[in-house]
């Protein structure tokens, strides 16, 4: 298993999102990010004609993630949201890099029929 703490290091006790890529019941990758980078990305996902959907729905509607892991129900939809972000609206330079890593992780999940979970702590 590989773990990437690059985008959480130095944030001490700040909230953290960890994206976990699962192959069946085995974690193959973990990507740890400071909540500010993730919020920066989710803040600029616009609602569609029916309102908020996917990751943006949980964020904008303040729906709590489970204490353990939250399985992303539709990775393809989440990937489309991330790929369609207007990156000119991103505030933190690091958020661009985080976005690219998330896109690659979600693409890998789609291509290999893997599952993505989010842990929040």
N, C-alpha and C positions, 0 to 999 in steps of 0.2 A: 504494500500500500504506500502511496505517496501522499505527503501532506505539504501544503503550502501555507505558511504563516506570514508571508511577505506583506500582506495588506492588513494585518492585525498587529504585528509587532510594534511596540511602542505605545499602544493604547491602554495598557494596564487593565483596569477594571471596567473599561467602557463596554457597552453591549457588543456582542459578536454574533455574526451569522456564520455558520459552517455549512457549506454545500458538500454533500456526500454522494459520490457516485457508487451505486451498488450493481454488482453482477450477481444476480440471484440474492443470496443472503450474505455475500462477501463485499466489504467496502474496498474499492480499488483506488479511490482518490478522495482526499478531503481538502477543501479550499476554505480557509478561514479569512473572513473580512470584517473590518470595523463597520459597525452599523451605519456610520455616516456615508461611506461609499455606496452601500446598498440603497440607502434612502435617497441619495443624490440621483441614482439611476431610476428608481421607482417613481420619484417625484415628477419625472418628465414623460412617463408613459401616459398618453391620453386615453380617456375612455372611448369605447367604440359606440356605435349607435344604440346599443342596449345598456350602456353603462360600463362600470369597471368589470374586468374579467381577469382570470388567472392570478398571477402574482400581484398585479396591481390592485385587484379587488381586496385581497387580504391586507395589503398595506393601506390603501386609501379608506377602506371601511373599518379600519382598526380591529380587524378580526384577529384574535390571539392565535398564535401558533401553539400547538401542543407543547407540553414541557419536554417531551422527548424529541422524536423526529416527526416532521411533517412531509408526507410524500407529495411531490408536485404531481397533481392529477393528470395534466395534459402538457407534457414536455414540448411537444411540437408547437402548441399555442404559445407557451412561455418563450420558446426560441424565437418565434415570429415577433413577439412584442420586443424582445431584446434587439433583434436585428433591425427593427424599424425605428429605433430611438433616434431622435434628432440630437446627435452628439454635440452640436454647437451650444446646447443648453446645459451641458454638464458643468458643474461648478469646480470640482476638484480634478486636477490633472490625473491623479491616480485612479479616479473612477473610470476613465477611458480604458486603462489597462485591466481593471476589474471586469468591466463589461466584455472585453475581448476574451478573457479567460472563461467567463460564464458562458458566452456564446460557444466557445470551443467545447466546453464540458457538455452543454446541452446537445450540440451536434453529435458528439461521440455517443451520448445516450440514445439519441434517435437512430443513428446508424447501426448501433450494436444491440438495440433492444434492451437498454439498461434503465435503471431507475435512479431518480435524483431525489434525495431527501434534504430538508433544511433543518438544522438544529439552531436554536436561538438561546443564547445564554448571556 
